[in-house]
Structures are given as structure tokens and as C-alpha cells.
Amino acid sequence: MSTIIYPSPIFGPVHSRRLGISLGINLLPSDGKVCSFNCIYCECGFNEDHRPTLPMPTRAEVARRLEEKLQEMQADGQLPDVLTFAGNGEPTSHPHFPEIIDDTLQLRNRYCPAAKVCVLSNSTFIHRPAVHDALMRVDDNILKLDTVDPLYINKVDRPSGSYDIRQVIKHMKSFQGHLIIQTMFMRGTAPPPPLSQGEHLAAERSSFNADNTGEEYVGPWLEVVKEIRPQQVMIYTIDRETPARGLEKASREQLDAIRDRVIAAGIPCTASY
């Protein structure tokens, strides 16, 4: 199984299907994965397979390394289209995430004012006022919403701790349109989630259908998207090897059909295959 563990705190630039030339900012350790989700399709693999031993980068280290890279790119005449917070887990989990956003905005304005600052988040910490305010300051606040079905979320996104999709939707609405919803559509089957505490080893456990391209999932998801009224929706499908076997790409026709329904609702939408 091939997985990607990104350098920290700066990686790339890389060419993103959705964002263009992206300089990555990874606020998680460089030797493992730290995430409040444990998605079965994550290119970084499962959390339990990549426990880090190194600490998160400090605020000062992030600012210093980002400035050095921007100076290098400026000298080479190749500035990024976007500075993207992503990497080995959930960026908003960093204890100094709001301050790092402020530093990044200042460096962006100094070295590449045409570039956007983007955060890819799984939405698990948007209830925190400081995180919410920081995301309001970035150009592209991209929040994950794979489905509105709690059972599917528990089997596919596999959040750690408590996760209430109704509260997540409520907090997405609080951005008052300053957000981009990002949704993974896929097909295929996947193994069951790990045994919950107290679950007997002999309990019946079988693979489940991971296909969220049908009306059962798309219809309710689209209604919630209409309620949230984001500035844009980005839908995409699997692009790299996944840690769970049996998953398949959604077809171009399926993604186009979902995209067209979002556009018909008056919300800009892109599909990445």
C-alpha cells in the first residue's frame, strides 16, 4: 500500500487539480499523521499506521521556512497561485493555527500578493471561535462535507471522538457564505470500521457499500448545500491509491451530473476527475 507523508512545515510547490500551483503548508509532524478523521480514502494512510514521533512545527519555524521558500520562488520567477494549508492531517488542530494564519497573510502580501491563502479542513474544529475567525480571514476556506448521513460518515470519514453532523452544518452556516464545500464521491466497497470498545470479536462484520453517488446520498447532501449557500462547491473523486482496498473512482458522468445539479441550484461548482 502506497501512502504519502508530507515534509513539514513547507512542501511543494505541487500542481493541484483544484487549486493550480500550490505551495503546501503542513502544520503536522513530518514523520506521521495527526488527524481528527481517519478516512478510508486518505492518501496519507490510516492514523494507526503512521504514528508520529516528532512534534508539530512551531509558529516561528513555519514563518521562517515559508519566508525562505517564497524568497527562493521569487528569485526563480515562479510564484505560487495559492498557499495551501494541508498535509499530514487536520491543520486547524495546531494550537497556534490562528496566529500562523496571520503570519502567512503578512508574508503573502509581501512576496506574492496575487496568491490566495487556502485552508483544507475536515470541519471538526470550526466550532472554536479562534479557528472560525482565522478561517474568515483566508481567501479560500475549504471545508469537507462528504455526506450528511451519520452512518456513512462513521464508516468512511471515521471521526475520532464525538462528531455531530447537525452541529457541523450549523457552524458552516455561521460563515455566511465565506466557505467552499469540498466533497469526495466514490464507488466500491470497503472493510468495516475497527471494533468499537466492548464489541465482541465474533460479531458479524462485513464489507460495506462505499458508493455515495446515488440519490440516497446526493439528494440530502444537495439540500444541505443549498441551506449553507457556500461561495462554491468542489466535488472530486479518488486520485491516488487508498489505504482501504475495494474503493473505486466515481465516473466522469456521475460527477458531471452532480456538478450540474449544484450549478442549477445557483451555486458555482467544479468537478475534478
Buried (B, 14 or more C-beta within 10 A) or exposed (E): EEBBBBBBBBBBBBEBEBBBBBBBBBBBBBBBBBBBBBBBBBBBBBBEEBEBEEEBBBBEEBBBBBBEBBEEBEEEEEBBBBBBBBBBBBBBBBEBBBBBBBBBBEBBEEBBEEBBBBBBBBBBBBBBEBBBEBBBBBBBBBBBBBBBBEEBBBBBBBBEEEBEBEEBBEBBBEBEEBBBBBBBBBBBBBBEBEEEEEEEEEEEEEEBEBBBBEEEBBEEBBEBBEEBBBBBBBBBBBEEBBBBEBBBBBBEEBBEBBBEBBEEBEBEBBBBB
